Amino acid sequence: MKKRLLFSCLLLLASNFCLAQATELRNIQASLPNIRDSLRYVDALNRMAMLLYEKNVDSTFYYTKKAREIADRHHYAKGKADAMNNLGVFFDIKGNFQLALRYYNEGYTVYKKLADSSNCIQAMMNIAMVYQEMGKDDKAIQRFSQTFEQAKKLQRDSIRSLVIYNYLLSYPTHFDRSTTLNYIKVAKNIATKYNDKRSLLAIDQLIADDLISHGKRSEGLALLNQTITAAIDKKLYYVSMDMLLDIAQQLEATSPDQTVAYYKQAMAIADQNEYQYYSELLARKLFDFYDTRGDQATAAIYSKKLINIHDIEAKRNSESGIDYIDYALKDEQVKSLENRYAYQVALSILAGVAFLLAIATVVSVRRHLRRTRQQNSQMKEALSALEQSQADNTRMMRVVAHDLRNPIGGMYSIATLMLDEPDRSEEDRVMLDLMKTSGQHSLELVDNLLQLQFSSEELKKEPVDIAEMLQYCVSLLHSKAEAKKQQLSLETVPATLSASREKLWRVISNLIANAIKFSPNDAKIKVKMIKNELGIRILVKDEGIGIPAEMGEKIFDLFTEAKRPGTAGEQPFGMGLAISKQIVEAHNGKIWFENNEASGTTFFVELPTKLAEAKA
């Protein structure tokens, strides 16, 4: 966790973030209406995005998106590269490391074309830290080594201090102690040369950690405490957060009361400055501490604080109205279409034209209905025409979706084969992996489109052993649950139903997959079938993130905006529950959900008695 928090702190260093950040932000906001030069306007938006991320990361996304759109229109490469870097920051903070790598890499590529060595080094350093967060230490060390060597060649060597600091704090055991101390000395000399007080404090933290780990614990703790006091005195609150966590963890085994005192001091700073991420982390640490001690009353205080923090975050995400994963997915799709698949572009244009024609048809029919509202015969005629139009549009959607399957499948297969080639560069592998992931998600979307809009008359019914079908669903998804260390259990009773085996299987598989997607690691997921006077009821209960009340009426809508990424960053498409509802209702059943009292959600599928027949 320390490494993850460290990343945010270092971004501030990389962007020359200073004590006057609030004043600078206000000045930029005030000057925006008066900026007439588009390139200067892009630079101002990108700077605002970086200044705002520690307060409200959604604002970072908003201004970055706007800056990128203007930079694209004016072919402003530097502005686009800065926007890509900001997107990398945003997705890294959101925990989506693959997308963070993608945007950092795109920014690095543009910086390299511009021969912007300083920003190239910073981008490569960010990539290294993301690899570290992903646990890919070999790749992280490789990138750190590259930045380490390149930083030596810069005329202005201020960034070299930052690279040394990052490398040593991320991998303190990579060098022997004498080499480590030498590099610390080099970094300190550079920071002193440029009077970089923030870096000097950070380097003192490195020195303190080295003393603690090499037998001079008292001296190291004293220096670390002195460094914290200096950071707070200089109002470098964001830097002080990592230092407070550092000293708290150093004292955890020997002085738990002091550890808690430092956690509380850090929480007070986080709350005062609205550092939402740190507030959540510290509330969780204090809850764990008091819960372990059996002090349930105090633990409850921090448990309530965690809930409030999550509620604030949920409200903020809901009010933002932005689907960040959907934005990135569309970004990937557009780029792939523009660069490699002209045929898919033509199909997309065709689908867009068809959609516009459908809208025009609906508008025309609605106008006609208003003009002839009192003429019943003409109204029936217009409604019949509208139904026919909707049926034609549905058939067209299926045709387009079916035709998309082959080119997308080809994209996915080609990317897979190219990834298997041993001589591919790392940059190629990152882009090919993204292409493969995009192809896989697109195929899932096409499959969902092919399942849309069918009637009960189209169902091919047969006797289905529901217990056997549920066991099959659970078996297929067991490996996915194991990947997140989740426990998937099943309870059944003997029952047979005259139904479409394939359609019901899709419903249950979708509900279980959603439970896995939106539940944290080590969660318990329960699938249960019961019989009552109404028929057969199947429930899927999880311990996930739950469904906010404002989203409750939207989750079964087709193409709903009520969709969120899973707990491991899984991408949603928002059609699974709408398709499931269509299937259940075609069987004369119903589907609904209820939020659990503790955590998570339970989905229910109920099929009527007249369709059910108990096994002998």
FILO-65455 format. One record per residue (C-alpha): residue in one letter; x, y, z. Coordinates in Angstrom, 2 decimals, padded with zeros to 5 digits. Example, Ala and Ser with C-alpha at 12.3 -4.5 7.8 and 13.67 -1.06 7.14 Angstrom:
BEGIN
SITE  A  012.30  -004.50  007.80
SITE  S  013.67  -001.06  007.14
end
This chain:
BEGIN
SITE  M  000.00  000.00  000.00
SITE  K  002.88  002.36  000.69
SITE  K  004.07  002.04  -002.88
SITE  R  000.63  002.86  -004.21
SITE  L  000.40  006.02  -002.11
SITE  L  003.93  006.96  -002.97
SITE  F  002.99  007.14  -006.63
SITE  S  000.57  009.99  -006.11
SITE  C  003.10  011.89  -004.03
SITE  L  005.75  011.60  -006.72
SITE  L  003.46  012.87  -009.41
SITE  L  003.34  016.10  -007.49
SITE  L  007.10  016.23  -007.53
SITE  A  007.21  015.52  -011.23
SITE  S  004.85  018.38  -012.00
SITE  N  006.69  020.96  -009.83
SITE  F  003.69  021.19  -007.49
SITE  C  004.32  023.90  -004.94
SITE  L  002.83  025.56  -001.90
SITE  A  000.95  028.04  -004.06
SITE  Q  -001.15  025.32  -005.76
SITE  A  -004.50  026.79  -004.66
SITE  T  -003.51  030.29  -005.80
SITE  E  -002.23  028.96  -009.11
SITE  L  -005.47  027.02  -009.65
SITE  R  -007.60  030.08  -008.98
SITE  N  -005.45  032.18  -011.32
SITE  I  -005.77  029.65  -014.15
SITE  Q  -009.54  029.36  -013.69
SITE  A  -009.87  033.14  -013.75
SITE  S  -007.72  033.50  -016.86
SITE  L  -009.43  030.78  -018.96
SITE  P  -012.17  033.05  -020.44
SITE  N  -009.49  035.51  -021.60
SITE  I  -007.22  032.99  -023.36
SITE  R  -007.69  033.30  -027.12
SITE  D  -004.81  031.11  -028.24
SITE  S  -006.05  027.49  -028.50
SITE  L  -002.66  025.96  -027.69
SITE  R  -002.27  028.05  -024.53
SITE  Y  -005.83  027.06  -023.62
SITE  V  -004.92  023.37  -023.92
SITE  D  -001.86  023.90  -021.71
SITE  A  -004.01  025.64  -019.09
SITE  L  -006.59  022.82  -019.09
SITE  N  -003.88  020.16  -018.70
SITE  R  -002.28  022.08  -015.84
SITE  M  -005.67  022.42  -014.09
SITE  A  -006.22  018.69  -014.50
SITE  M  -002.93  017.94  -012.75
SITE  L  -003.57  020.45  -009.96
SITE  L  -007.03  019.03  -009.23
SITE  Y  -006.38  015.29  -009.10
SITE  E  -005.66  015.01  -005.36
SITE  K  -008.93  016.85  -004.52
SITE  N  -011.30  015.47  -007.16
SITE  V  -009.93  013.01  -009.67
SITE  D  -013.15  013.23  -011.72
SITE  S  -012.30  016.87  -012.41
SITE  T  -008.91  015.71  -013.65
SITE  F  -010.68  013.46  -016.15
SITE  Y  -013.09  016.23  -017.22
SITE  Y  -010.41  018.84  -017.98
SITE  T  -008.06  016.28  -019.53
SITE  K  -010.78  015.03  -021.88
SITE  K  -011.54  018.60  -022.92
SITE  A  -007.83  019.40  -023.44
SITE  R  -007.32  016.28  -025.53
SITE  E  -010.29  017.07  -027.81
SITE  I  -009.00  020.59  -028.53
SITE  A  -005.42  019.36  -029.00
SITE  D  -006.64  016.76  -031.52
SITE  R  -008.56  019.40  -033.50
SITE  H  -005.51  021.66  -033.68
SITE  H  -002.95  018.83  -034.11
SITE  Y  -001.11  020.06  -031.00
SITE  A  001.19  017.12  -030.24
SITE  K  002.59  018.43  -026.93
SITE  G  -000.91  019.16  -025.59
SITE  K  -002.09  015.70  -026.62
SITE  A  000.91  014.04  -024.96
SITE  D  000.27  015.96  -021.71
SITE  A  -003.39  014.87  -021.85
SITE  M  -002.33  011.24  -022.33
SITE  N  -000.08  011.53  -019.29
SITE  N  -002.99  012.94  -017.26
SITE  L  -005.21  010.07  -018.39
SITE  G  -002.51  007.69  -017.21
SITE  V  -002.57  009.43  -013.82
SITE  F  -006.36  009.17  -013.68
SITE  F  -006.60  005.47  -014.51
SITE  D  -003.69  004.63  -012.20
SITE  I  -005.49  006.33  -009.29
SITE  K  -008.68  004.48  -010.29
SITE  G  -006.73  001.19  -010.12
SITE  N  -006.96  000.28  -013.83
SITE  F  -003.29  -000.41  -014.47
SITE  Q  -003.70  -001.70  -018.05
SITE  L  -005.30  001.53  -019.17
SITE  A  -002.75  003.54  -017.17
SITE  L  000.04  001.75  -019.05
SITE  R  -001.67  002.38  -022.35
SITE  Y  -001.99  006.13  -021.91
SITE  Y  001.47  006.56  -020.35
SITE  N  002.92  004.65  -023.29
SITE  E  001.04  006.81  -025.83
SITE  G  002.26  009.94  -024.08
SITE  Y  005.83  008.58  -024.06
SITE  T  005.63  007.85  -027.81
SITE  V  004.59  011.43  -028.63
SITE  Y  007.21  012.92  -026.28
SITE  K  009.82  010.78  -028.01
SITE  K  008.78  012.09  -031.46
SITE  L  009.04  015.62  -030.08
SITE  A  012.52  014.85  -028.66
SITE  D  011.25  015.98  -025.25
SITE  S  013.81  014.08  -023.16
SITE  S  012.65  015.35  -019.79
SITE  N  009.05  014.28  -020.26
SITE  C  010.18  010.99  -021.84
SITE  I  012.04  010.17  -018.64
SITE  Q  009.07  011.11  -016.46
SITE  A  006.68  009.02  -018.60
SITE  M  009.02  006.01  -018.48
SITE  M  009.35  006.43  -014.72
SITE  N  005.54  006.43  -014.37
SITE  I  005.38  003.24  -016.43
SITE  A  007.97  001.65  -014.15
SITE  M  005.91  002.51  -011.05
SITE  V  002.74  001.06  -012.61
SITE  Y  004.59  -002.20  -013.35
SITE  Q  005.69  -002.23  -009.73
SITE  E  002.08  -001.80  -008.59
SITE  M  001.12  -004.74  -010.82
SITE  G  003.79  -006.91  -009.19
SITE  K  005.86  -007.13  -012.41
SITE  D  009.16  -006.28  -010.76
SITE  D  011.40  -007.38  -013.66
SITE  K  009.72  -004.94  -016.04
SITE  A  009.63  -002.22  -013.40
SITE  I  013.37  -002.52  -012.68
SITE  Q  014.11  -002.57  -016.42
SITE  R  012.22  000.73  -016.93
SITE  F  013.79  002.27  -013.83
SITE  S  017.26  001.35  -015.13
SITE  Q  016.51  002.98  -018.49
SITE  T  015.34  006.22  -016.87
SITE  F  018.30  006.07  -014.49
SITE  E  020.78  006.07  -017.40
SITE  Q  018.90  008.60  -019.54
SITE  A  018.59  011.05  -016.64
SITE  K  022.40  011.24  -016.46
SITE  K  022.46  012.74  -019.99
SITE  L  020.14  015.68  -019.29
SITE  Q  021.73  019.11  -019.13
SITE  R  019.30  020.14  -016.39
SITE  D  019.80  017.33  -013.90
SITE  S  016.95  018.21  -011.47
SITE  I  014.88  015.24  -012.67
SITE  R  017.73  012.86  -011.85
SITE  S  017.12  013.48  -008.14
SITE  L  013.51  012.40  -008.61
SITE  V  014.50  009.24  -010.51
SITE  I  017.00  008.25  -007.81
SITE  Y  014.41  008.85  -005.09
SITE  N  011.76  006.75  -006.86
SITE  Y  014.13  003.91  -007.65
SITE  L  015.58  003.65  -004.15
SITE  L  012.24  003.88  -002.36
SITE  S  010.62  001.36  -004.72
SITE  Y  013.49  -001.16  -004.61
SITE  P  015.67  -000.38  -001.57
SITE  T  017.45  -003.75  -001.73
SITE  H  018.33  -003.58  -005.44
SITE  F  021.68  -001.90  -004.68
SITE  D  024.20  -002.67  -001.96
SITE  R  024.26  -000.20  000.92
SITE  S  027.36  001.71  -000.16
SITE  T  025.87  002.28  -003.64
SITE  T  022.54  003.29  -002.09
SITE  L  024.20  005.83  000.20
SITE  N  026.19  007.23  -002.72
SITE  Y  023.04  007.71  -004.80
SITE  I  021.27  009.34  -001.84
SITE  K  024.20  011.76  -001.60
SITE  V  023.96  012.55  -005.34
SITE  A  020.20  013.14  -005.09
SITE  K  020.64  015.40  -002.05
SITE  N  023.33  017.47  -003.79
SITE  I  021.05  017.99  -006.81
SITE  A  018.07  018.96  -004.63
SITE  T  020.28  021.37  -002.67
SITE  K  021.55  022.88  -005.91
SITE  Y  018.01  023.73  -007.02
SITE  N  016.78  024.53  -003.47
SITE  D  014.12  021.82  -003.90
SITE  K  012.82  021.66  -000.33
SITE  R  010.24  019.01  -001.14
SITE  S  012.86  016.64  -002.57
SITE  L  015.20  017.32  000.33
SITE  L  012.51  016.22  002.79
SITE  A  011.77  013.13  000.72
SITE  I  015.47  012.25  000.65
SITE  D  015.63  012.64  004.46
SITE  Q  012.88  010.01  004.58
SITE  L  015.11  007.68  002.54
SITE  I  018.01  008.30  004.92
SITE  A  015.79  007.62  007.94
SITE  D  014.52  004.33  006.45
SITE  D  018.11  003.28  005.73
SITE  L  019.15  003.97  009.33
SITE  I  016.21  001.99  010.69
SITE  S  016.91  -001.00  008.47
SITE  H  020.64  -001.03  009.35
SITE  G  020.56  -001.13  013.14
SITE  K  020.22  002.57  013.98
SITE  R  016.52  002.46  014.75
SITE  S  016.37  005.24  017.33
SITE  E  018.39  007.63  015.17
SITE  G  016.29  006.76  012.10
SITE  L  012.96  007.21  013.89
SITE  A  014.12  010.55  015.28
SITE  L  015.10  011.75  011.78
SITE  L  011.82  010.51  010.31
SITE  N  009.84  012.31  013.01
SITE  Q  011.88  015.46  012.44
SITE  T  011.21  015.22  008.68
SITE  I  007.46  014.87  009.30
SITE  T  007.46  017.97  011.51
SITE  A  009.35  019.94  008.86
SITE  A  006.93  018.85  006.10
SITE  I  003.91  019.89  008.15
SITE  D  005.50  023.18  009.15
SITE  K  006.09  023.97  005.47
SITE  K  002.46  022.96  004.77
SITE  L  003.60  020.10  002.52
SITE  Y  000.66  018.07  003.75
SITE  Y  000.47  015.62  000.84
SITE  V  004.13  014.69  001.25
SITE  S  003.70  014.27  005.00
SITE  M  000.98  011.62  004.52
SITE  D  003.38  008.95  003.25
SITE  M  005.91  009.84  005.94
SITE  L  003.30  009.48  008.70
SITE  L  002.30  006.09  007.32
SITE  D  005.96  005.12  007.13
SITE  I  006.72  005.89  010.79
SITE  A  003.44  004.32  011.94
SITE  Q  004.35  001.06  010.20
SITE  Q  007.88  001.18  011.64
SITE  L  006.36  001.36  015.16
SITE  E  003.54  -001.12  014.60
SITE  A  005.23  -004.11  016.21
SITE  T  006.81  -002.31  019.18
SITE  S  004.59  000.68  020.01
SITE  P  001.01  000.16  018.79
SITE  D  -000.29  003.16  020.73
SITE  Q  002.20  005.45  018.98
SITE  T  001.23  003.87  015.67
SITE  V  -002.40  004.77  016.28
SITE  A  -001.43  008.30  017.27
SITE  Y  000.38  008.79  013.95
SITE  Y  -002.57  007.31  012.05
SITE  K  -004.92  009.75  013.76
SITE  Q  -002.59  012.67  013.05
SITE  A  -002.49  011.67  009.39
SITE  M  -006.28  011.29  009.27
SITE  A  -006.78  014.78  010.68
SITE  I  -004.59  016.18  007.89
SITE  A  -006.37  014.09  005.25
SITE  D  -009.82  015.17  006.43
SITE  Q  -008.82  018.82  006.65
SITE  N  -007.44  018.82  003.09
SITE  E  -010.10  016.45  001.62
SITE  Y  -007.59  013.76  000.68
SITE  Q  -010.32  011.18  000.10
SITE  Y  -007.97  008.33  -000.76
SITE  Y  -005.89  008.75  002.38
SITE  S  -008.98  009.21  004.58
SITE  E  -010.30  005.84  003.42
SITE  L  -006.96  004.07  003.92
SITE  L  -006.45  005.48  007.44
SITE  A  -010.04  004.79  008.51
SITE  R  -009.55  001.17  007.45
SITE  K  -006.25  000.87  009.37
SITE  L  -007.80  002.33  012.55
SITE  F  -010.84  000.10  012.22
SITE  D  -008.60  -002.98  011.89
SITE  F  -006.55  -001.89  014.91
SITE  Y  -009.51  -001.42  017.27
SITE  D  -011.35  -004.44  015.89
SITE  T  -008.30  -006.63  016.58
SITE  R  -008.15  -005.26  020.14
SITE  G  -011.83  -006.01  020.67
SITE  D  -012.72  -002.34  021.16
SITE  Q  -015.91  -002.59  019.12
SITE  A  -017.26  000.82  020.11
SITE  T  -014.23  002.68  018.73
SITE  A  -014.03  000.32  015.75
SITE  A  -017.66  001.19  014.95
SITE  I  -016.72  004.89  014.71
SITE  Y  -014.21  004.17  011.96
SITE  S  -016.52  001.67  010.31
SITE  K  -019.14  004.41  010.03
SITE  K  -016.51  006.78  008.65
SITE  L  -015.60  004.22  005.96
SITE  I  -019.25  003.93  004.99
SITE  N  -019.56  007.72  004.75
SITE  I  -016.45  007.90  002.58
SITE  H  -017.80  005.22  000.25
SITE  D  -021.18  006.97  000.10
SITE  I  -019.48  010.24  -000.87
SITE  E  -017.46  008.47  -003.55
SITE  A  -020.54  006.67  -004.88
SITE  K  -022.49  009.93  -004.99
SITE  R  -019.62  011.66  -006.75
SITE  N  -019.37  008.89  -009.36
SITE  S  -023.13  008.95  -009.86
SITE  E  -023.31  012.73  -010.23
SITE  S  -020.37  012.85  -012.64
SITE  G  -022.40  011.00  -015.26
SITE  I  -019.20  009.69  -016.88
SITE  D  -018.46  006.06  -017.63
SITE  Y  -014.64  006.09  -017.61
SITE  I  -014.20  002.49  -018.70
SITE  D  -016.67  003.00  -021.54
SITE  Y  -014.67  006.09  -022.58
SITE  A  -011.43  004.10  -022.73
SITE  L  -013.09  001.17  -024.53
SITE  K  -014.54  003.47  -027.19
SITE  D  -011.15  005.14  -027.46
SITE  E  -009.55  001.76  -028.22
SITE  Q  -012.28  000.82  -030.69
SITE  V  -012.07  004.10  -032.60
SITE  K  -008.29  003.89  -032.89
SITE  S  -008.43  000.29  -034.07
SITE  L  -011.12  001.11  -036.62
SITE  E  -009.27  004.14  -037.99
SITE  N  -005.88  002.47  -038.33
SITE  R  -006.52  -001.14  -039.33
SITE  Y  -010.09  -002.07  -040.26
SITE  A  -011.71  000.12  -042.92
SITE  Y  -014.39  -002.51  -043.41
SITE  Q  -015.48  -002.18  -039.79
SITE  V  -015.56  001.60  -040.22
SITE  A  -018.00  001.17  -043.09
SITE  L  -020.18  -001.12  -040.99
SITE  S  -020.13  001.35  -038.10
SITE  I  -021.19  004.14  -040.43
SITE  L  -023.95  001.91  -041.79
SITE  A  -025.13  001.16  -038.26
SITE  G  -025.06  004.89  -037.45
SITE  V  -027.11  005.72  -040.55
SITE  A  -029.59  002.99  -039.68
SITE  F  -029.88  004.36  -036.15
SITE  L  -030.52  007.88  -037.47
SITE  L  -033.10  006.53  -039.89
SITE  A  -034.80  004.72  -037.03
SITE  I  -034.88  007.92  -034.98
SITE  A  -036.25  009.85  -037.97
SITE  T  -038.92  007.19  -038.45
SITE  V  -039.95  007.32  -034.80
SITE  V  -040.08  011.14  -034.84
SITE  S  -042.14  011.09  -038.02
SITE  V  -044.57  008.55  -036.56
SITE  R  -044.94  010.53  -033.33
SITE  R  -045.75  013.69  -035.28
SITE  H  -048.27  011.78  -037.33
SITE  L  -049.88  010.41  -034.16
SITE  R  -050.26  013.90  -032.69
SITE  R  -051.94  015.16  -035.86
SITE  T  -054.40  012.25  -036.00
SITE  R  -054.98  011.61  -032.28
SITE  Q  -058.79  011.76  -032.63
SITE  Q  -058.88  009.38  -035.61
SITE  N  -058.70  005.91  -034.10
SITE  S  -058.33  004.05  -037.33
SITE  Q  -055.35  006.14  -038.44
SITE  M  -053.75  005.80  -035.00
SITE  K  -053.91  001.99  -035.21
SITE  E  -052.42  002.15  -038.67
SITE  A  -049.55  004.34  -037.45
SITE  L  -048.88  002.07  -034.46
SITE  S  -048.74  -000.93  -036.76
SITE  A  -046.20  000.88  -038.94
SITE  L  -044.13  001.71  -035.86
SITE  E  -044.09  -001.91  -034.71
SITE  Q  -042.98  -003.00  -038.16
SITE  S  -040.24  -000.36  -038.11
SITE  Q  -039.02  -001.59  -034.72
SITE  A  -038.99  -005.17  -035.97
SITE  D  -036.99  -004.11  -039.04
SITE  N  -034.55  -002.20  -036.84
SITE  T  -034.12  -005.25  -034.62
SITE  R  -033.41  -007.45  -037.63
SITE  M  -030.96  -004.86  -038.94
SITE  M  -029.17  -004.76  -035.56
SITE  R  -028.83  -008.54  -035.61
SITE  V  -027.51  -008.51  -039.19
SITE  V  -024.94  -005.82  -038.37
SITE  A  -023.93  -007.59  -035.15
SITE  H  -023.60  -010.90  -037.00
SITE  D  -021.43  -009.33  -039.74
SITE  L  -019.22  -007.70  -037.11
SITE  R  -018.36  -011.06  -035.54
SITE  N  -015.95  -012.22  -038.30
SITE  P  -013.76  -009.08  -038.58
SITE  I  -013.62  -008.67  -034.81
SITE  G  -012.79  -012.36  -034.41
SITE  G  -010.04  -011.92  -036.97
SITE  M  -008.64  -008.95  -035.02
SITE  Y  -008.66  -011.02  -031.83
SITE  S  -006.97  -014.04  -033.51
SITE  I  -004.30  -011.93  -035.21
SITE  A  -003.47  -010.16  -031.98
SITE  T  -003.22  -013.52  -030.17
SITE  L  -000.87  -014.95  -032.82
SITE  M  001.31  -011.83  -032.83
SITE  L  001.60  -011.97  -029.03
SITE  D  002.96  -015.52  -029.33
SITE  E  005.89  -014.30  -031.48
SITE  P  009.03  -014.19  -029.28
SITE  D  010.74  -011.16  -030.89
SITE  R  008.02  -008.61  -030.23
SITE  S  009.08  -005.43  -028.40
SITE  E  007.49  -004.59  -025.07
SITE  E  005.72  -001.58  -026.57
SITE  D  004.22  -003.80  -029.29
SITE  R  003.14  -006.33  -026.68
SITE  V  001.35  -003.65  -024.63
SITE  M  -000.61  -002.47  -027.69
SITE  L  -001.30  -006.03  -028.94
SITE  D  -002.54  -007.05  -025.50
SITE  L  -004.89  -004.06  -025.51
SITE  M  -006.04  -004.99  -029.04
SITE  K  -006.70  -008.57  -027.92
SITE  T  -008.64  -007.40  -024.85
SITE  S  -010.66  -004.95  -026.96
SITE  G  -011.46  -007.74  -029.46
SITE  Q  -012.59  -010.07  -026.70
SITE  H  -014.86  -007.43  -025.18
SITE  S  -016.24  -006.55  -028.62
SITE  L  -017.11  -010.20  -029.25
SITE  E  -018.96  -010.29  -025.92
SITE  L  -020.85  -007.16  -026.95
SITE  V  -021.78  -008.72  -030.32
SITE  D  -023.04  -011.87  -028.55
SITE  N  -025.23  -009.67  -026.33
SITE  L  -026.63  -007.82  -029.35
SITE  L  -027.56  -011.14  -030.99
SITE  Q  -029.59  -012.08  -027.90
SITE  L  -031.78  -008.95  -028.03
SITE  Q  -035.50  -008.80  -028.75
SITE  F  -037.15  -012.22  -028.99
SITE  S  -040.63  -013.42  -028.07
SITE  S  -041.89  -016.41  -026.09
SITE  E  -043.02  -018.02  -029.35
SITE  E  -039.37  -018.22  -030.46
SITE  L  -038.33  -020.30  -027.41
SITE  K  -037.47  -023.93  -028.11
SITE  K  -038.70  -025.56  -024.92
SITE  E  -037.70  -028.96  -023.59
SITE  P  -037.67  -030.67  -020.18
SITE  V  -034.76  -029.12  -018.24
SITE  D  -033.29  -030.51  -015.02
SITE  I  -032.84  -027.19  -013.20
SITE  A  -030.55  -028.62  -010.50
SITE  E  -028.28  -030.14  -013.14
SITE  M  -028.24  -026.87  -015.12
SITE  L  -027.30  -024.86  -011.99
SITE  Q  -024.49  -027.30  -011.20
SITE  Y  -023.21  -026.87  -014.76
SITE  C  -023.26  -023.05  -014.46
SITE  V  -021.41  -023.12  -011.13
SITE  S  -018.80  -025.55  -012.51
SITE  L  -018.10  -023.33  -015.53
SITE  L  -017.66  -020.19  -013.41
SITE  H  -015.78  -021.83  -010.53
SITE  S  -012.37  -020.97  -011.99
SITE  K  -013.34  -017.31  -012.39
SITE  A  -014.34  -017.20  -008.71
SITE  E  -011.11  -018.95  -007.67
SITE  A  -009.13  -016.24  -009.50
SITE  K  -010.50  -013.76  -006.94
SITE  K  -010.26  -016.32  -004.07
SITE  Q  -014.05  -016.33  -003.74
SITE  Q  -016.17  -019.20  -002.34
SITE  L  -018.95  -020.27  -004.72
SITE  S  -021.59  -022.58  -003.14
SITE  L  -024.75  -024.22  -004.49
SITE  E  -027.93  -025.62  -002.91
SITE  T  -030.59  -027.33  -005.09
SITE  V  -033.78  -029.38  -004.89
SITE  P  -035.00  -031.86  -007.54
SITE  A  -037.15  -030.11  -010.15
SITE  T  -037.76  -030.19  -013.89
SITE  L  -038.99  -027.29  -016.01
SITE  S  -040.26  -027.11  -019.58
SITE  A  -038.10  -024.28  -020.86
SITE  S  -035.29  -023.19  -023.17
SITE  R  -032.15  -024.73  -021.66
SITE  E  -029.77  -022.36  -023.46
SITE  K  -031.74  -019.21  -022.53
SITE  L  -032.11  -020.06  -018.82
SITE  W  -028.45  -021.08  -018.68
SITE  R  -027.54  -017.63  -019.99
SITE  V  -029.63  -015.92  -017.28
SITE  I  -028.09  -017.86  -014.37
SITE  S  -024.56  -017.62  -015.78
SITE  N  -024.95  -013.86  -016.15
SITE  L  -026.17  -013.46  -012.54
SITE  I  -023.30  -015.57  -011.13
SITE  A  -020.74  -013.78  -013.32
SITE  N  -022.04  -010.42  -012.07
SITE  A  -021.78  -011.62  -008.45
SITE  I  -018.13  -012.58  -009.05
SITE  K  -017.41  -009.32  -010.89
SITE  F  -018.82  -006.99  -008.24
SITE  S  -017.63  -008.90  -005.15
SITE  P  -014.20  -008.38  -003.55
SITE  N  -011.54  -011.02  -003.10
SITE  D  -012.33  -013.75  -000.50
SITE  A  -016.08  -013.04  -000.73
SITE  K  -018.75  -015.75  -000.45
SITE  I  -021.25  -016.21  -003.29
SITE  K  -024.29  -018.43  -002.73
SITE  V  -026.53  -019.94  -005.41
SITE  K  -029.72  -021.54  -004.07
SITE  M  -032.88  -023.09  -005.56
SITE  I  -036.11  -023.49  -003.58
SITE  K  -039.70  -024.56  -004.31
SITE  N  -042.72  -022.73  -002.94
SITE  E  -046.40  -022.31  -003.68
SITE  L  -045.58  -019.94  -006.55
SITE  G  -043.14  -022.24  -008.31
SITE  I  -039.36  -022.43  -008.53
SITE  R  -037.23  -019.61  -007.12
SITE  I  -033.50  -019.30  -007.82
SITE  L  -031.41  -016.78  -005.88
SITE  V  -027.82  -015.59  -006.31
SITE  K  -026.45  -013.85  -003.20
SITE  D  -023.12  -011.97  -003.15
SITE  E  -021.07  -009.83  -000.75
SITE  G  -020.26  -007.18  -003.32
SITE  I  -020.55  -003.43  -003.65
SITE  G  -024.34  -003.39  -003.75
SITE  I  -026.66  -001.37  -005.99
SITE  P  -027.37  002.28  -005.06
SITE  A  -031.05  003.23  -004.81
SITE  E  -030.78  005.71  -007.69
SITE  M  -029.61  002.92  -010.00
SITE  G  -032.22  000.37  -008.92
SITE  E  -034.81  001.22  -011.58
SITE  K  -032.28  001.41  -014.41
SITE  I  -030.22  -001.77  -014.19
SITE  F  -032.73  -003.85  -016.21
SITE  D  -032.98  -001.19  -018.97
SITE  L  -031.44  -001.86  -022.35
SITE  F  -028.34  000.30  -023.00
SITE  T  -028.59  001.65  -019.47
SITE  E  -026.09  004.17  -018.10
SITE  A  -026.32  002.44  -014.69
SITE  K  -023.15  000.40  -015.08
SITE  R  -019.90  000.31  -013.15
SITE  P  -016.58  -001.56  -013.44
SITE  G  -016.09  -004.65  -011.27
SITE  T  -013.93  -004.78  -008.16
SITE  A  -010.95  -005.90  -010.28
SITE  G  -011.61  -003.39  -013.08
SITE  E  -013.79  -005.75  -015.17
SITE  Q  -015.54  -003.92  -017.97
SITE  P  -019.38  -003.76  -018.03
SITE  F  -021.58  -003.46  -021.15
SITE  G  -024.91  -002.89  -019.37
SITE  M  -027.00  -005.32  -021.46
SITE  G  -026.75  -008.59  -019.52
SITE  L  -029.55  -007.87  -017.04
SITE  A  -031.82  -006.45  -019.78
SITE  I  -031.39  -009.68  -021.79
SITE  S  -031.93  -011.78  -018.66
SITE  K  -035.18  -009.94  -017.95
SITE  Q  -036.42  -010.60  -021.50
SITE  I  -035.64  -014.32  -021.16
SITE  V  -037.32  -014.69  -017.76
SITE  E  -040.44  -012.80  -018.84
SITE  A  -040.63  -014.91  -022.02
SITE  H  -040.96  -017.89  -019.61
SITE  N  -043.81  -016.04  -017.79
SITE  G  -041.51  -015.48  -014.82
SITE  K  -040.04  -012.45  -013.10
SITE  I  -036.60  -011.24  -011.98
SITE  W  -035.70  -008.70  -009.27
SITE  F  -033.04  -007.87  -006.69
SITE  E  -032.73  -006.86  -003.05
SITE  N  -029.77  -005.28  -001.28
SITE  N  -028.53  -007.36  001.66
SITE  E  -028.48  -005.90  005.17
SITE  A  -024.74  -006.32  005.65
SITE  S  -023.31  -005.98  002.15
SITE  G  -023.91  -007.09  -001.38
SITE  T  -027.03  -007.94  -003.37
SITE  T  -029.35  -010.91  -003.89
SITE  F  -030.91  -011.47  -007.32
SITE  F  -034.08  -013.59  -007.59
SITE  V  -035.51  -015.49  -010.56
SITE  E  -039.01  -016.90  -010.10
SITE  L  -040.69  -019.27  -012.59
SITE  P  -044.43  -020.06  -012.20
SITE  T  -045.84  -023.31  -010.82
SITE  K  -047.67  -024.32  -013.96
SITE  L  -044.33  -024.71  -015.75
SITE  A  -042.69  -026.68  -012.95
SITE  E  -042.94  -030.39  -012.41
SITE  A  -041.20  -032.14  -009.50
SITE  K  -038.96  -035.10  -010.27
SITE  A  -040.15  -038.53  -009.19
end
